[in-house]
């Protein structure tokens, strides 16, 4: 069975965790895309019913979901960069370790990890993460900018124009009764007389 003695290191686990986070973000993006498509459909349905207020509400929800999608894209990009950097750093570490016979490289890595600059950088990244979380909380508070509101109004107008074009393309259905021909009326009357005579 076991000639394989490799162990899962903390770095391997960290890379796996980052890739799992990436996969969860992709799933989240797919859900948001489904929601934005649904909101567009709802807006079209509401416009078809003449309910402009609900159509605007659906488009506002769509705009909010799109803003979340954009933020998710940025997070994915950062996560991909971080994963690549970690993987590349591990490769570099292995090369240096092989070249300098292990202990010297390990001492240098420990010295670099314990520096004051690393702690300050980590504190700055933590502050950025807190600021980002506050920004997301503000978005969840229902705030929408004037520019987003204008974009929603423009999209509503475009949907109205599209529905108007679709309605013009369909032929109208006649609603008047088709008159019977004179000959058919005479035949029907004759048949009725013959039925009475029999």
Contact map, one row per residue, 1 for C-alpha under 8 A:
111000000000000000000000000000000000000000000000000000000000000000000000000000000000000000000000000000000000000000000000000000000000000000000000000000000000000000000000000000000000000000000000000000
111110000000000000000000000000000000000000000000000000000000000000000000000000000000000000000000000000000000000000000000000000000000000000000000000000000000000000000000000000000000000000000000000000
111110000000000000000000000000000000000000000000000000000000000000000000000000000000000000000000000000000000000000000000000000000000000000000000000000000000000000000000000000000000000000000000000000
011111000000000000000000000000000000000000000000000000000000000000000000000000000000000000000000000000000000000000000000000000000000000000000000000000000000000000000000000000000000000000000000000000
011111100000000000000000000000000000000000000000000000000000000000000000000000000000000000000000000000000000000000000000000000000000000000000000000000000000000000000000000000000000000000000000000000
000111110000000000000000000000000000000000000000000000000000000000000000000000000000000000000000000000000000000000000000000000000000000000000000000000000000000000000000000000000000000000000000000000
000011111000000000000000000000000000000000000000000000000000000000000000000000000000000000000000000000000000000000000000000000000000000000000000000000000000000000000000000000000000000000000000000000
000001111101100000000000000000000000000000000000000000000000000000000000000000000000000000000000000000000000000000000000000000000000000000000000000000000000000000000000000000000000000000000000000000
000000111111100000000000000000000000000000000000000000000000000000000000000000000000000000000000000000000000000000000000000000000000000000000000000000000000000000000000000000000000000000000000000000
000000011111110000000000000000000000000000000000000000000000000000000000000000000000000000000000000000000000000000000000000000000000000000000000000000000000000000000000000000000000000000000000000000
000000001111111000000000000000000000000000000000000000000000000000000000000000000000000001000000000000000000000000000000000000000000000000000000000000000000000000000000000000000000000000000000000000
000000011111111100000000000000000000000000000000000000000000000000000000000000000000000000000000000000000000000000000000000000000000000000000000000000000000000000000000000000000000000000000000000000
000000011111111110000000000000000000000000000000000000000000000000000000000000000000000000000000000000000000000000000000000000000000000000000000000000000000000000000000000000000000000000000000000000
000000000111111111000000000000000000000000000000000000000000000000000000000000000000000000000000000000000000000000000000000000000000000000000000000000000000000000000000000000000000000000000000000000
000000000011111111100000000000000000000000000000000000000000000000000000000000000010011000000000000000000000000000000000000000000000000000000000000000000000000000000000000000000000000000000000000000
000000000001111111110000000000000000000000000000000000000000000000000000000000000000000000000000000000000000000000000000000000000000000000000000000000000000000000000000000000000000000000000000000000
000000000000111111111000000000000000000000000000000000000000000000000000000000000000000000000000000000000000000000000000000000000000000000000000000000000000000000000000000000000000000000000000000000
000000000000011111111100000000000000000000000000000000000000000000000000000000100010000000000000000000000000000000000000000000000000000000000000000000000000000000000000000000000000000000000000000000
000000000000001111111110000000000000000000000000000000000000000000000000000000000010000000000000000000000000000000000000000000000000000000000000000000000000000000000000000000000000000000000000000000
000000000000000111111111000000000000000000000000000000000000000000000000000000000000000000000000000000000000000000000000000000000000000000000000000000000000000000000000000000000000000000000000000000
000000000000000011111111100000000000000000000000000000000000000000000000000000000000000000000000000000000000000000000000000000000000000000000000000000000000000000000000000000000000000000000000000000
000000000000000001111111110000000000000000000000000000000000000000000000000100110000000000000000000000000000000000000000000000000000000000000000000000000000000000000000000000000000000000000000000000
000000000000000000111111111000000000000000000000000000000000000000000000000000000000000000000000000000000000000000000000000000000000000000000000000000000000000000000000000000000000000000000000000000
000000000000000000011111111100000000000000000000000000000000000000000000000000000000000000000000000000000000000000000000000000000000000000000000000000000000000000000000000000000000000000000000000000
000000000000000000001111111110000000000000000000000000000000000000000001000100000000000000000000000000000000000000000000000000000000000000000000000000000000000000000000000000000000000000000000000000
000000000000000000000111111111000000000000000000000000000000000000000000000000000000000000000000000000000000000000000000000000000000000000000000000000000000000000000000000000000000000000000000000000
000000000000000000000011111111100000000000000000000000000000000000000000000000000000000000000000000000000000000000000000000000000000000000000000000000000000000000000000000000000000000000000000000000
000000000000000000000001111111110000000000000000000000000000000000000000000000000000000000000000000000000000000000000000000000000000000000000000000000000000000000000000000000000000000000000000000000
000000000000000000000000111111111000000000000000000000000000000000001001000000000000000000000000000000000000000000000000000000000000000000000000000000000000000000000000000000000000000000000000000000
000000000000000000000000011111111100000000000000000000000000000000000000000000000000000000000000000000000000000000000000000000000000000000000000000000000000000000000000000000000000000000000000000000
000000000000000000000000001111111110000000000000000000000000000000000000000000000000000000000000000000000000000000000000000000000000000000000000000000000000000000000000000000000000000000000000000000
000000000000000000000000000111111111000000000000000000000000000011011000000000000000000000000000000000000000000000000000000000000000000000000000000000000000000000000000000000000000000000000000000000
000000000000000000000000000011111111100000000000000000000000000000001000000000000000000000000000000000000000000000000000000000000000000000000000000000000000000000000000000000000000000000000000000000
000000000000000000000000000001111111110000000000000000000000000000000000000000000000000000000000000000000000000000000000000000000000000000000000000000000000000000000000000000000000000000000000000000
000000000000000000000000000000111111111000000000000000000000010010000000000000000000000000000000000000000000000000000000000000000000000000000000000000000000000000000000000000000000000000000000000000
000000000000000000000000000000011111111100000000000000000000111011000000000000000000000000000000000000000000000000000000000000000000000000000000000000000000000000000000000000000000000000000000000000
000000000000000000000000000000001111111110000000000000000000000000000000000000000000000000000000000000000000000000000000000000000000000000000000000000000000000000000000000000000000000000000000000000
000000000000000000000000000000000111111111000000000000000000000000000000000000000000000000000000000000000000000000000000000000000000000000000000000000000000000000000000000000000000000000000000000000
000000000000000000000000000000000011111111100000000000000110110000000000000000000000000000000000000000000000000000000000000000000000000000000000000000000000000000000000000000000000000000000000000000
000000000000000000000000000000000001111111110000000000000110010000000000000000000000000000000000000000000000000000000000000000000000000000000000000000000000000000000000000000000000000000000000000000
000000000000000000000000000000000000111111111000000000000000000000000000000000000000000000000000000000000000000000000000000000000000000000000000000000000000000000000000000000000000000000000000000000
000000000000000000000000000000000000011111111100000000100100000000000000000000000000000000000000000000000000000000000000000000000000000000000000000000000000000000000000000000000000000000000000000000
000000000000000000000000000000000000001111111110000001111110000000000000000000000000000000000000000000000000000000000000000000000000000000000000000000000001000000000000000000000000000000000000000000
000000000000000000000000000000000000000111111111000000100000000000000000000000000000000000000000000000000000000000000000000000000000000000000000000000000000001100100000000000000000000000000000000000
000000000000000000000000000000000000000011111111100000100000000000000000000000000000000000000000000000000000000000000000000000000000000000000000000000000000000000000000000000000000000000000000000000
000000000000000000000000000000000000000001111111111101100000000000000000000000000000000000000000000000000000000000000000000000000000000000000000000000000000000000000000000000000000000000000000000000
000000000000000000000000000000000000000000111111111100100000000000000000000000000000000000000000000000000000000000000000000000000000000000000000000000000000001100100000000000000000000000000000000000
000000000000000000000000000000000000000000011111111000000000000000000000000000000000000000000000000000000000000000000000000000000000000000000000000000000000000000100000000000000000000000000000000000
000000000000000000000000000000000000000000001111111000000000000000000000000000000000000000000000000000000000000000000000000000000000000000000000000000000000000000000000000000000000000000000000000000
000000000000000000000000000000000000000000000111111100000000000000000000000000000000000000000000000000000000000000000000000000000000000000000000000000000000000000000000000000000000000000000000000000
000000000000000000000000000000000000000000000111111111100000000000000000000000000000000000000000000000000000000000000000000000000000000000000000000000000000000000000000000000000000000000000000000000
000000000000000000000000000000000000000000000110011111110000000000000000000000000000000000000000000000000000000000000000000000000000000000000000000000000000000000000000000000000000000000000000000000
000000000000000000000000000000000000000000000000001111111000000000000000000000000000000000000000000000000000000000000000000000000000000000000000000000000000000000000000000000000000000000000000000000
000000000000000000000000000000000000000000100100001111111100000000000000000000000000000000000000000000000000000000000000000000000000000000000000000000000000000000000000000000000000000000000000000000
000000000000000000000000000000000000000001111110001111111110000000000000000000000000000000000000000000000000000000000000000000000000000000000000000000000001000000000000000000000000000000000000000000
000000000000000000000000000000000000000000100000000111111111000000000000000000000000000000000000000000000000000000000000000000000000000000000000000000011001000000000000000000000000000000000000000000
000000000000000000000000000000000000000000100000000011111111100000000000000000000000000000000000000000000000000000000000000000000000000000000000000000000000000000000000000000000000000000000000000000
000000000000000000000000000000000000001101100000000001111111110000000000000000000000000000000000000000000000000000000000000000000000000000000000000000000000000000000000000000000000000000000000000000
000000000000000000000000000000000000001100100000000000111111111000000000000000000000000000000000000000000000000000000000000000000000000000000000000000010011000000000000000000000000000000000000000000
000000000000000000000000000000000000000000000000000000011111111100000000000000000000000000000000000000000000000000000000000000000000000000000000000010010000000000000000000000000000000000000000000000
000000000000000000000000000000000001001000000000000000001111111110000000000000000000000000000000000000000000000000000000000000000000000000000000000000000000000000000000000000000000000000000000000000
000000000000000000000000000000000011001100000000000000000111111111000000000000000000000000000000000000000000000000000000000000000000000000000000000000000000000000000000000000000000000000000000000000
000000000000000000000000000000000001000000000000000000000011111111100000000000000000000000000000000000000000000000000000000000000000000000000000000100010000000000000000000000000000000000000000000000
000000000000000000000000000000000000000000000000000000000001111111110000000000000000000000000000000000000000000000000000000000000000000000000001000000000000000000000000000000000000000000000000000000
000000000000000000000000000000010011000000000000000000000000111111111000000000000000000000000000000000000000000000000000000000000000000000000000000000000000000000000000000000000000000000000000000000
000000000000000000000000000000010001000000000000000000000000011111111100000000000000000000000000000000000000000000000000000000000000000000000000000000000000000000000000000000000000000000000000000000
000000000000000000000000000000000000000000000000000000000000001111111110000000000000000000000000000000000000000000000000000000000000000000000000000000000000000000000000000000000000000000000000000000
000000000000000000000000000000010000000000000000000000000000000111111111000000000000000000000000000000000000000000000000000000000000000000000000000000000000000000000000000000000000000000000000000000
000000000000000000000000000010011000000000000000000000000000000011111111100000000000000000000000000000000000000000000000000000000000000000000000000000000000000000000000000000000000000000000000000000
000000000000000000000000000000000000000000000000000000000000000001111111110000000000000000000000000000000000000000000000000000000000000000000000000000000000000000000000000000000000000000000000000000
000000000000000000000000000000000000000000000000000000000000000000111111111000000000000000000000000000000000000000000000000000000000000000000000000000000000000000000000000000000000000000000000000000
000000000000000000000000100010000000000000000000000000000000000000011111111100000000000000000000000000000000000000000000000000000000000000000000000000000000000000000000000000000000000000000000000000
000000000000000000000000000000000000000000000000000000000000000000001111111110000000000000000000000000000000000000000000000000000000000000000000000000000000000000000000000000000000000000000000000000
000000000000000000000000000000000000000000000000000000000000000000000111111111000000000000000000000000000000000000000000000000000000000000000000000000000000000000000000000000000000000000000000000000
000000000000000000000000000000000000000000000000000000000000000000000011111111100000000000000000000000000000000000000000000000000000000000000000000000000000000000000000000000000000000000000000000000
000000000000000000000100100000000000000000000000000000000000000000000001111111110000000000000000000000000000000000000000000000000000000000000000000000000000000000000000000000000000000000000000000000
000000000000000000000000000000000000000000000000000000000000000000000000111111111000000000000000000000000000000000000000000000000000000000000000000000000000000000000000000000000000000000000000000000
000000000000000000000000000000000000000000000000000000000000000000000000011111111100000000000000000000000000000000000000000000000000000000000000000000000000000000000000000000000000000000000000000000
000000000000000001000100000000000000000000000000000000000000000000000000001111111110000000000000000000000000000000000000000000000000000000000000000000000000000000000000000000000000000000000000000000
000000000000000000000100000000000000000000000000000000000000000000000000000111111111000000000000000000000000000000000000000000000000000000000000000000000000000000000000000000000000000000000000000000
000000000000000000000000000000000000000000000000000000000000000000000000000011111111100000000000000000000000000000000000000000000000000000000000000000000000000000000000000000000000000000000000000000
000000000000000000000000000000000000000000000000000000000000000000000000000001111111110000000000000000000000000000000000000000000000000000000000000000000000000000000000000000000000000000000000000000
000000000000001001100000000000000000000000000000000000000000000000000000000000111111111000000000000000000000000000000000000000000000000000000000000000000000000000000000000000000000000000000000000000
000000000000000000000000000000000000000000000000000000000000000000000000000000011111111100000000000000000000000000000000000000000000000000000000000000000000000000000000000000000000000000000000000000
000000000000000000000000000000000000000000000000000000000000000000000000000000001111111110000000000000000000000000000000000000000000000000000000000000000000000000000000000000000000000000000000000000
000000000000001000000000000000000000000000000000000000000000000000000000000000000111111111000000000000000000000000000000000000000000000000000000000000000000000000000000000000000000000000000000000000
000000000000001000000000000000000000000000000000000000000000000000000000000000000011111111100000000000000000000000000000000000000000000000000000000000000000000000000000000000000000000000000000000000
000000000000000000000000000000000000000000000000000000000000000000000000000000000001111111110000000000000000000000000000000000000000000000000000000000000000000000000000000000000000000000000000000000
000000000000000000000000000000000000000000000000000000000000000000000000000000000000111111111000000000000000000000000000000000000000000000000000000000000000000000000000000000000000000000000000000000
000000000010000000000000000000000000000000000000000000000000000000000000000000000000011111111100000000000000000000000000000000000000000000000000000000000000000000000000000000000000000000000000000000
000000000000000000000000000000000000000000000000000000000000000000000000000000000000001111111110000000000000000000000000000000000000000000000000000000000000000000000000000000000000000000000000000000
000000000000000000000000000000000000000000000000000000000000000000000000000000000000000111111111000000000000000000000000000000000000000000000000000000000000000000000000000000000000000000000000000000
000000000000000000000000000000000000000000000000000000000000000000000000000000000000000011111111100000001000000000000000000000000000000000000000000000000000000000000000000000000000000000000000000000
000000000000000000000000000000000000000000000000000000000000000000000000000000000000000001111111110000000000000000000000000000000000000000000000000000000000000000000000000000000000000000000000000000
000000000000000000000000000000000000000000000000000000000000000000000000000000000000000000111111111000000000000000000000000000000000000000000000000000000000000000000000000000000000000000000000000000
000000000000000000000000000000000000000000000000000000000000000000000000000000000000000000011111111100001000000000000000000000000000000000000000000000000000000000000000000000000000000000000000000000
000000000000000000000000000000000000000000000000000000000000000000000000000000000000000000001111111111101100000000000000000000000000000000000000000000000000000000000000000000000000000000000000000000
000000000000000000000000000000000000000000000000000000000000000000000000000000000000000000000111111111000000000000000000000000000000000000000000000000000000000000000000000000000000000000000000000000
000000000000000000000000000000000000000000000000000000000000000000000000000000000000000000000011111110000000000000000000000000000000000000000000000000000000000000000000000000000000000000000000000000
000000000000000000000000000000000000000000000000000000000000000000000000000000000000000000000001111111111000000000000000000000000000000000000000000000000000000000000000000000000000000000000000000000
000000000000000000000000000000000000000000000000000000000000000000000000000000000000000000000000111111111000000000000000000000000000000000000000000000000000000000000000000000000000000000000000000000
000000000000000000000000000000000000000000000000000000000000000000000000000000000000000000000000110111111100000000000000000000000000000000000000000000000000000000000000000000000000000000000000000000
000000000000000000000000000000000000000000000000000000000000000000000000000000000000000000000000100111111110000000000000000000000000000000000000000000000000000000000000000000000000000000000000000000
000000000000000000000000000000000000000000000000000000000000000000000000000000000000000000000000000111111111000000000000000000000000000000000000000000000000000000000000000000000000000000000000000000
000000000000000000000000000000000000000000000000000000000000000000000000000000000000000000001001100111111111100000000000000000000000000000000000000000000000000000000000000000000000000000000000000000
000000000000000000000000000000000000000000000000000000000000000000000000000000000000000000000000100001111111110000000000000000000000000000000000000000000000000000000000000000000000000000000000000000
000000000000000000000000000000000000000000000000000000000000000000000000000000000000000000000000000000111111111000000000000000000000000000000000000000000000000000000000000000000000000000000000000000
000000000000000000000000000000000000000000000000000000000000000000000000000000000000000000000000000000011111111100000000000000000000000000000000000000000000000000000000000000000000000000000000000000
000000000000000000000000000000000000000000000000000000000000000000000000000000000000000000000000000000001111111110000000000000000000000000000000000000000000000000000000000000000000000000000000000000
000000000000000000000000000000000000000000000000000000000000000000000000000000000000000000000000000000000111111111000000000000000000000000000000000000000000000000000000000000000000000000000000000000
000000000000000000000000000000000000000000000000000000000000000000000000000000000000000000000000000000000011111111100000000000000000000000000000000000000000000000000000000000000000000000000000000000
000000000000000000000000000000000000000000000000000000000000000000000000000000000000000000000000000000000001111111100100000000000000000000000000000000000000000000000000000000000000000000000000000000
000000000000000000000000000000000000000000000000000000000000000000000000000000000000000000000000000000000000111111100100000000000000000000000000000000000000000000000000000000000000000000000000000000
000000000000000000000000000000000000000000000000000000000000000000000000000000000000000000000000000000000000011111110110000000000000000000000000000000000000000000000000000000000000000000000000000000
000000000000000000000000000000000000000000000000000000000000000000000000000000000000000000000000000000000000001111111110000000000000000000000000000000000000000000000000000000000000000000000000000000
000000000000000000000000000000000000000000000000000000000000000000000000000000000000000000000000000000000000000001111111000000000000000000000000000000000000000000000000000000000000000000000000000000
000000000000000000000000000000000000000000000000000000000000000000000000000000000000000000000000000000000000000000111111100000000000000000000000000000000000000000000000000000000000000000000000000000
000000000000000000000000000000000000000000000000000000000000000000000000000000000000000000000000000000000000000111111111110000000000000000000000000000000000000000000000000000000000000000000000000000
000000000000000000000000000000000000000000000000000000000000000000000000000000000000000000000000000000000000000001111111111000000000000000000000000000000000000000000000000000000000000000000000000000
000000000000000000000000000000000000000000000000000000000000000000000000000000000000000000000000000000000000000000011111111100000000000000000000000000000000000000000000000000000000000000000000000000
000000000000000000000000000000000000000000000000000000000000000000000000000000000000000000000000000000000000000000001111111110000000000000000000000000000000000000000000000000000000000000000000000000
000000000000000000000000000000000000000000000000000000000000000000000000000000000000000000000000000000000000000000000111111111000000000000000000000000000000000000000000000000000000000000000000000000
000000000000000000000000000000000000000000000000000000000000000000000000000000000000000000000000000000000000000000000011111111100000000000000000000000000000000000000000000000000000000000000000000000
000000000000000000000000000000000000000000000000000000000000000000000000000000000000000000000000000000000000000000000001111111110000000000000000000000000000000000000000000000000000000000000000000000
000000000000000000000000000000000000000000000000000000000000000000000000000000000000000000000000000000000000000000000000111111111000000000000000000000000000000000000000000000000000000000000000000000
000000000000000000000000000000000000000000000000000000000000000000000000000000000000000000000000000000000000000000000000011111111100000000000000000000000000000000000000000000000000000000000000000000
000000000000000000000000000000000000000000000000000000000000000000000000000000000000000000000000000000000000000000000000001111111110000000000000000000000000000000000000000000000000000000000000000000
000000000000000000000000000000000000000000000000000000000000000000000000000000000000000000000000000000000000000000000000000111111111000000000000000000000000000000000000000000000000000000000000000000
000000000000000000000000000000000000000000000000000000000000000000000000000000000000000000000000000000000000000000000000000011111111100000000000000000000000000000000000000000000000000000000000000000
000000000000000000000000000000000000000000000000000000000000000000000000000000000000000000000000000000000000000000000000000001111111110000000000000000000000000000000000000000000000000000000000000000
000000000000000000000000000000000000000000000000000000000000000000000000000000000000000000000000000000000000000000000000000000111111111000000000000000000000000000000000000000000000000000000000000000
000000000000000000000000000000000000000000000000000000000000000000000000000000000000000000000000000000000000000000000000000000011111111100000000000000000000000000000000000000000000000000000000000000
000000000000000000000000000000000000000000000000000000000000000000000000000000000000000000000000000000000000000000000000000000001111111110000000000000000000000000000000000000000000000000000000000000
000000000000000000000000000000000000000000000000000000000000000000000000000000000000000000000000000000000000000000000000000000000111111111000000000000000000000000000000000000000000000000000000000000
000000000000000000000000000000000000000000000000000000000000000000000000000000000000000000000000000000000000000000000000000000000011111111100000000000000000000000000000000000000000000000000000000000
000000000000000000000000000000000000000000000000000000000000000000000000000000000000000000000000000000000000000000000000000000000001111111110000000000000000000000000000000000000000000000000000000000
000000000000000000000000000000000000000000000000000000000000000000000000000000000000000000000000000000000000000000000000000000000000111111111000000000000000000000000000000000000000000000000000000000
000000000000000000000000000000000000000000000000000000000000000000000000000000000000000000000000000000000000000000000000000000000000011111111110000000000000000000000000000000000000000000000000000000
000000000000000000000000000000000000000000000000000000000000000000000000000000000000000000000000000000000000000000000000000000000000001111111111000000000000000000000000000000000000000000000000000000
000000000000000000000000000000000000000000000000000000000000000000000000000000000000000000000000000000000000000000000000000000000000000111111110000000000000000000000000000000000000000000000000000000
000000000000000000000000000000000000000000000000000000000000000000000000000000000000000000000000000000000000000000000000000000000000000011111110000000000000000000000000000000000000000000000000000000
000000000000000000000000000000000000000000000000000000000000000000000000000000000000000000000000000000000000000000000000000000000000000001111111000000000000000000000000000000000000000000000000000000
000000000000000000000000000000000000000000000000000000000000000000000000000000000000000000000000000000000000000000000000000000000000000001111111100000000000000000000000000000000000000000000000000000
000000000000000000000000000000000000000000000000000000000000000100000000000000000000000000000000000000000000000000000000000000000000000000100111110110000000000000000000000000000000000000000000000000
000000000000000000000000000000000000000000000000000000000000000000000000000000000000000000000000000000000000000000000000000000000000000000000011111110000000000000000000000000000000000000000000000000
000000000000000000000000000000000000000000000000000000000000000000000000000000000000000000000000000000000000000000000000000000000000000000000001111111000000000000000000000000000000000000000000000000
000000000000000000000000000000000000000000000000000000000000000000000000000000000000000000000000000000000000000000000000000000000000000000000000111111100000000000000000000000000000000000000000000000
000000000000000000000000000000000000000000000000000000000000001000000000000000000000000000000000000000000000000000000000000000000000000000000001111111110000000000000000000000000000000000000000000000
000000000000000000000000000000000000000000000000000000000001000000000000000000000000000000000000000000000000000000000000000000000000000000000001111111111000000000000000000000000000000000000000000000
000000000000000000000000000000000000000000000000000000000000000000000000000000000000000000000000000000000000000000000000000000000000000000000000011111111100000000000000000000000000000000000000000000
000000000000000000000000000000000000000000000000000000000000000000000000000000000000000000000000000000000000000000000000000000000000000000000000001111111110000000000000000000000000000000000000000000
000000000000000000000000000000000000000000000000000000010011001000000000000000000000000000000000000000000000000000000000000000000000000000000000000111111111000000000000000000000000000000000000000000
000000000000000000000000000000000000000000000000000000010000000000000000000000000000000000000000000000000000000000000000000000000000000000000000000011111111100000000000000000000000000000000000000000
000000000000000000000000000000000000000000000000000000000000000000000000000000000000000000000000000000000000000000000000000000000000000000000000000001111111110000000000000000000000000000000000000000
000000000000000000000000000000000000000000000000000000000010000000000000000000000000000000000000000000000000000000000000000000000000000000000000000000111111111000000000000000000000000000000000000000
000000000000000000000000000000000000000000100000000000110010000000000000000000000000000000000000000000000000000000000000000000000000000000000000000000011111111100000000000000000000000000000000000000
000000000000000000000000000000000000000000000000000000000000000000000000000000000000000000000000000000000000000000000000000000000000000000000000000000001111111110000000000000000000000000000000000000
000000000000000000000000000000000000000000000000000000000000000000000000000000000000000000000000000000000000000000000000000000000000000000000000000000000111111111000000000000000000000000000000000000
000000000000000000000000000000000000000000010010000000000000000000000000000000000000000000000000000000000000000000000000000000000000000000000000000000000011111111100000000000000000000000000000000000
000000000000000000000000000000000000000000010010000000000000000000000000000000000000000000000000000000000000000000000000000000000000000000000000000000000001111111110000000000000000000000000000000000
000000000000000000000000000000000000000000000000000000000000000000000000000000000000000000000000000000000000000000000000000000000000000000000000000000000000111111111000000000000000000000000000000000
000000000000000000000000000000000000000000000000000000000000000000000000000000000000000000000000000000000000000000000000000000000000000000000000000000000000011111111100000000000000000000000000000000
000000000000000000000000000000000000000000010011000000000000000000000000000000000000000000000000000000000000000000000000000000000000000000000000000000000000001111111110000000000000000000000000000000
000000000000000000000000000000000000000000000000000000000000000000000000000000000000000000000000000000000000000000000000000000000000000000000000000000000000000111111111000000000000000000000000000000
000000000000000000000000000000000000000000000000000000000000000000000000000000000000000000000000000000000000000000000000000000000000000000000000000000000000000011111111100000000000000000000000000000
000000000000000000000000000000000000000000000000000000000000000000000000000000000000000000000000000000000000000000000000000000000000000000000000000000000000000001111111110000000000000000000000000000
000000000000000000000000000000000000000000000000000000000000000000000000000000000000000000000000000000000000000000000000000000000000000000000000000000000000000000111111110000000000000000000000000000
000000000000000000000000000000000000000000000000000000000000000000000000000000000000000000000000000000000000000000000000000000000000000000000000000000000000000000011111111000000000000000000000000000
000000000000000000000000000000000000000000000000000000000000000000000000000000000000000000000000000000000000000000000000000000000000000000000000000000000000000000001111111000000000000000000000000000
000000000000000000000000000000000000000000000000000000000000000000000000000000000000000000000000000000000000000000000000000000000000000000000000000000000000000000000111111100000000000000000000000000
000000000000000000000000000000000000000000000000000000000000000000000000000000000000000000000000000000000000000000000000000000000000000000000000000000000000000000000001111110000000000000000000000000
000000000000000000000000000000000000000000000000000000000000000000000000000000000000000000000000000000000000000000000000000000000000000000000000000000000000000000000000011111000000000000000000000000
000000000000000000000000000000000000000000000000000000000000000000000000000000000000000000000000000000000000000000000000000000000000000000000000000000000000000000000000001111100000000000000000000000
000000000000000000000000000000000000000000000000000000000000000000000000000000000000000000000000000000000000000000000000000000000000000000000000000000000000000000000000000111110000000000000000000000
000000000000000000000000000000000000000000000000000000000000000000000000000000000000000000000000000000000000000000000000000000000000000000000000000000000000000000000000000011111000000000000000000000
000000000000000000000000000000000000000000000000000000000000000000000000000000000000000000000000000000000000000000000000000000000000000000000000000000000000000000000000000001111100000000000000000000
000000000000000000000000000000000000000000000000000000000000000000000000000000000000000000000000000000000000000000000000000000000000000000000000000000000000000000000000000000111110000000000000000000
000000000000000000000000000000000000000000000000000000000000000000000000000000000000000000000000000000000000000000000000000000000000000000000000000000000000000000000000000000011111000000000000000000
000000000000000000000000000000000000000000000000000000000000000000000000000000000000000000000000000000000000000000000000000000000000000000000000000000000000000000000000000000001111100000000000000000
000000000000000000000000000000000000000000000000000000000000000000000000000000000000000000000000000000000000000000000000000000000000000000000000000000000000000000000000000000000111110110000000000000
000000000000000000000000000000000000000000000000000000000000000000000000000000000000000000000000000000000000000000000000000000000000000000000000000000000000000000000000000000000011111110000000000000
000000000000000000000000000000000000000000000000000000000000000000000000000000000000000000000000000000000000000000000000000000000000000000000000000000000000000000000000000000000001111111000000000000
000000000000000000000000000000000000000000000000000000000000000000000000000000000000000000000000000000000000000000000000000000000000000000000000000000000000000000000000000000000000111111100000000000
000000000000000000000000000000000000000000000000000000000000000000000000000000000000000000000000000000000000000000000000000000000000000000000000000000000000000000000000000000000001111111110000000000
000000000000000000000000000000000000000000000000000000000000000000000000000000000000000000000000000000000000000000000000000000000000000000000000000000000000000000000000000000000001111111111000000000
000000000000000000000000000000000000000000000000000000000000000000000000000000000000000000000000000000000000000000000000000000000000000000000000000000000000000000000000000000000000011111111100000000
000000000000000000000000000000000000000000000000000000000000000000000000000000000000000000000000000000000000000000000000000000000000000000000000000000000000000000000000000000000000001111111110000000
000000000000000000000000000000000000000000000000000000000000000000000000000000000000000000000000000000000000000000000000000000000000000000000000000000000000000000000000000000000000000111111111000000
000000000000000000000000000000000000000000000000000000000000000000000000000000000000000000000000000000000000000000000000000000000000000000000000000000000000000000000000000000000000000011111111100000
000000000000000000000000000000000000000000000000000000000000000000000000000000000000000000000000000000000000000000000000000000000000000000000000000000000000000000000000000000000000000001111111110000
000000000000000000000000000000000000000000000000000000000000000000000000000000000000000000000000000000000000000000000000000000000000000000000000000000000000000000000000000000000000000000111111111000
000000000000000000000000000000000000000000000000000000000000000000000000000000000000000000000000000000000000000000000000000000000000000000000000000000000000000000000000000000000000000000011111111100
000000000000000000000000000000000000000000000000000000000000000000000000000000000000000000000000000000000000000000000000000000000000000000000000000000000000000000000000000000000000000000001111111110
000000000000000000000000000000000000000000000000000000000000000000000000000000000000000000000000000000000000000000000000000000000000000000000000000000000000000000000000000000000000000000000111111111
000000000000000000000000000000000000000000000000000000000000000000000000000000000000000000000000000000000000000000000000000000000000000000000000000000000000000000000000000000000000000000000011111111
000000000000000000000000000000000000000000000000000000000000000000000000000000000000000000000000000000000000000000000000000000000000000000000000000000000000000000000000000000000000000000000001111111
000000000000000000000000000000000000000000000000000000000000000000000000000000000000000000000000000000000000000000000000000000000000000000000000000000000000000000000000000000000000000000000000111111
000000000000000000000000000000000000000000000000000000000000000000000000000000000000000000000000000000000000000000000000000000000000000000000000000000000000000000000000000000000000000000000000011111
